Structure formats: structure tokens, C-alpha cells
């Protein structure tokens, strides 16, 4: 199983960072997601963050994946599962927000599995992790830029 962890300090309170973690806000800053359409009922803003909320995401490669929240602690932590991502399975992503003197420390942790045994592991180490880390870094920097305006 692969894992990618990244952290960033953002000069904004956790509440402002939290707002950007709704699926329909990801395309504003994520390098991977181009659009999001909720597949669960959303009647209030809070519905976007509740456990069970789900969306269909279109990736930068024009693939459609399903994503749903499996854990949510307002302004602290949100965990989601991604299904249907070509070439990967068992994708679980978590954003952890911690209030700091300067604003918010945001940590992202993504666990995933690349099928294919030994060849899959080599492919993961050689290509997948490098590409994902680069996309994560760009996305987090864009998020920071948006929130610190």
C-alpha cells in the first residue's frame, strides 16, 4: 500500500480552510479534480461535509470517479474514500486541520493500493508517488494562495 503525506501552514483559521474541503470546492485548488457534482442530497452547507456525503468527480484526465465522506469532524478532520480511479484502488484520503498561532496547519494523508504485485510496487515507487506528490504540493500551494489573499 502506498502513502503520501504532506503538510502546509496556512495563514487562515481552520473554519476558512474547512470551507475549501467541500467536494465542489476541490476543483478550485486541486491539481487532480476538474469538476464535482454531488450525488447525495445537499440541502444545507453542512450537508456537504457530513459522513455519507458523496460526489462524482471528473479528473484532469477526464475520468469519472466517485468520492464519499467516511468520517467528518467539523473544522478538524475529514476522511473520504475514492472509488473508480483507474490504476488504483482502496484510496482513502484524510485532511487534518490543527489551529496554530499563525492560522492552520493542514496535513493531508492518502493511502492507496496499486494492483500488480511486484511490478505494481515498482511502478508506484518509480512514477505514481512522484506524480502524486507533485500534484499534492501544487494543490496545497494553490489552496494556501487562495486562502491567504
N, C-alpha and C positions, 0 to 999 in steps of 0.2 A: 504494500500500500504506500502511495506517495503522500507527502505532506508538504504544504507550502505555508510558511508563517511570515507575516510582515507586520510591522508596527509603524505608526506615524503619530506625531504630535500635531494637533490642530488647535489653533487659537480660536476656539468657539466652544460654547458649552455643550455637554452631551445631548441636550434636548435638540439643538440645531443639527448636530451630526446624525442623531436618530432619524430626523425627518428625511434625510437623504438615503436612508436604508430601505425605504419602501420600494417595492419592485419597479413601480412606474417612474421612480427617480434614478434608478441604476443607469439607464442609457445616457443620462446627463454627464456621468463621470466614468463609467465602467468601460474598459477597453474591449470587453467581450460582448456585452449586451447592446443591441441596437434599438430594440423596442420591447415593450412589455404590455400585455393585456391580461387583466385579472380574469381568472376562471372561477373564482369564488365570489360570493356576494360581498359587495363593499357598499355599505350604507353610510358609514362614518369614516373619518380619517383613521380612527383607531382600528377599524376592521382590516386595514392594510398591514397591520403589524401583529395580528392575533395568531396564535397557533392554529394551523389549518388553512390560513390564507394561501391561495395558490395563483399562479400566473403562467401564461405561455410566453416564453421569451424567444425572440429572434436574435440569433448571434450575428457577429460580424461576418461569418461565413454563410449567412442566410439559412442556417439550420434552426429548426424549432425545437425547443426543449421545454420541459415542464419543471416548475420550481415550486416548492411549498415550504412554509414555515413549520418547523417541528418543535421549536422552543422559542419563547419570547419573554424577556423581562424588560419592560419599558425603560429606555434610556441607559440600559446596562448591557444587554446581550440578546442577539437574535441568531438562531441557527436554522439553516434551511437545507433541504435535500434537492438535488438536481437530477432529473431523470431524462434519458433520451439523448445525452451528449454523445455524439459519435466518437468512438475510440476510448471512451472512459465509462466507468460505472461506479456505483456506490459513492457518489460525490456528496460530501457533507461540508458545508461552509458555515463558519461562525464569525460574527463580528462582536468584539468585546469592547465596551466603552468604559473608560475609567476617568473620572473627573480629576483634573490636576490643577495646580495653581495657575498655569498658563491657559487652560482650556480643557482639552480632552486628549487622552492617549487612546488611540484606536488600534486594536490588534485584530488582524484577520488570520484565521486558520482554516485551511481547506485540506481535507483528506479525500483521496480518490484512489481508484484502482484502474490500472491499465491491463487489459487482458493480454494473454500471450506468453505466460510463463517467463522464462529467462529472457527471451527476445523482447517481450513487453517491458521488462525491467530495464534492459539496455536502452531501448527506445525512450523510455521515461527519463532516465538519467541524462541521456545524450541530447534530447530535443524537447520533450514535453515540459520538464521542470524549468528549463531555461526560458522557454517561450512564456509559460505561465507567470514566472517571477517577473519578467519584463512587463507583461500586461498588468500585473498587480501593482507594480511600482508606478507605472504611468497613471493607472486609475486612481491610486491613492493620492498622488501628487495633484491630479486634476480636482479631486474631491477637496483637498486642502485649499487649493487655489479658489475654488467656488465659495467655500465657507469663510475664508479669511478676507474676502472683499469688503 
